[in-house]
């Protein structure tokens, strides 16, 4: 009996130490792509928040990021704004901290163009919707081709000479431009109007209720990381390559500039966020969960 009680004691103590260790870490899930550029400094120099170490995990798809939030395996996550709104509308307890990326989609063409079709990836998602919006606004009548499911597949099609006109985002845009000198950027798809300078609030940083008390602190740290990426693009790219996030040569300083990195809190960007979600709802209501998120999606002003 004494041995049994002692064993229980050891197991309980071990469990407590494990829980304390887990509590001492703030887990961040960042979608691989332009979002990681904004978080590059967190990979290199993870901030400490209330003596808790920030642990950044780079995730390969929005579905995996969403799963980590649903399973409560992450505290802060970065994913497309439409996915964040959709999760919130499904009852997942998250709030929008802010937006670090304001547009990465560009129209590229080979010269001369042999085919009238415009290839776009992500049917019913942000790239597809913003492409349709751009064509409507510019009164262009390119037939859309969704034969390729991802930007990577479209890039391979371009390099194989099968695609002459396509919508791409970083880093695939830079890869295609570097490998095929006949390509050129013909349009920036990241604006409501020709006079709009801010871009679309396409990317969301969300957090769980437990992070509310740290929101201002982690937002300040993220704002600083975004500024560093803008001011020191070469160093940022080198860091991302050393961490194995991007292959060598995939990114350039121009790539970083084209991502429109600029952190605005949800409170600061409320109108831009809601305007973007209204646009998405107009084209694909189900993409945001069938409705706009209510007031609880955005934190209240301090």
VENSUL-V781704 format. One record per residue. PSI is psi in whole degrees, 0 to 359 (999 if undefined). Layout:
# VENSUL-V781704
psi:PSI
psi:PSI
This chain:
# VENSUL-V781704
psi:317
psi:319
psi:321
psi:315
psi:319
psi:320
psi:317
psi:320
psi:315
psi:316
psi:319
psi:317
psi:319
psi:317
psi:320
psi:317
psi:321
psi:317
psi:318
psi:321
psi:318
psi:318
psi:336
psi:2
psi:135
psi:118
psi:131
psi:127
psi:122
psi:131
psi:131
psi:135
psi:206
psi:328
psi:323
psi:330
psi:318
psi:331
psi:11
psi:320
psi:332
psi:330
psi:320
psi:316
psi:78
psi:127
psi:158
psi:129
psi:113
psi:46
psi:15
psi:131
psi:135
psi:126
psi:112
psi:129
psi:127
psi:124
psi:145
psi:347
psi:152
psi:325
psi:321
psi:323
psi:315
psi:319
psi:321
psi:327
psi:316
psi:320
psi:0
psi:38
psi:358
psi:154
psi:325
psi:139
psi:152
psi:125
psi:170
psi:144
psi:322
psi:327
psi:322
psi:315
psi:320
psi:314
psi:316
psi:316
psi:341
psi:2
psi:4
psi:130
psi:88
psi:160
psi:156
psi:120
psi:313
psi:192
psi:122
psi:342
psi:131
psi:24
psi:129
psi:9
psi:130
psi:149
psi:126
psi:147
psi:148
psi:146
psi:120
psi:156
psi:125
psi:338
psi:139
psi:338
psi:149
psi:117
psi:131
psi:146
psi:165
psi:57
psi:122
psi:2
psi:184
psi:310
psi:316
psi:314
psi:316
psi:331
psi:314
psi:320
psi:317
psi:314
psi:320
psi:316
psi:323
psi:359
psi:46
psi:148
psi:41
psi:129
psi:132
psi:139
psi:117
psi:30
psi:332
psi:137
psi:336
psi:163
psi:327
psi:319
psi:320
psi:318
psi:317
psi:323
psi:322
psi:312
psi:338
psi:359
psi:14
psi:344
psi:128
psi:336
psi:128
psi:163
psi:127
psi:154
psi:173
psi:149
psi:359
psi:327
psi:311
psi:323
psi:314
psi:317
psi:323
psi:324
psi:344
psi:103
psi:349
psi:353
psi:149
psi:150
psi:126
psi:348
psi:146
psi:117
psi:16
psi:30
psi:147
psi:317
psi:172
psi:336
psi:356
psi:128
psi:342
psi:325
psi:189
psi:140
psi:72
psi:335
psi:136
psi:137
psi:118
psi:162
psi:158
psi:163
psi:325
psi:339
psi:356
psi:317
psi:344
psi:3
psi:310
psi:320
psi:311
psi:332
psi:319
psi:319
psi:322
psi:321
psi:319
psi:322
psi:319
psi:317
psi:320
psi:320
psi:321
psi:316
psi:329
psi:66
psi:322
psi:316
psi:323
psi:315
psi:316
psi:318
psi:316
psi:324
psi:319
psi:330
psi:1
psi:19
psi:318
psi:149
psi:156
psi:129
psi:353
psi:325
psi:152
psi:167
psi:326
psi:326
psi:313
psi:316
psi:321
psi:345
psi:351
psi:58
psi:122
psi:110
psi:126
psi:135
psi:162
psi:326
psi:316
psi:325
psi:17
psi:311
psi:318
psi:320
psi:311
psi:326
psi:318
psi:315
psi:326
psi:321
psi:315
psi:315
psi:325
psi:322
psi:318
psi:82
psi:322
psi:339
psi:333
psi:16
psi:19
psi:355
psi:166
psi:145
psi:148
psi:185
psi:337
psi:348
psi:327
psi:132
psi:154
psi:151
psi:145
psi:999
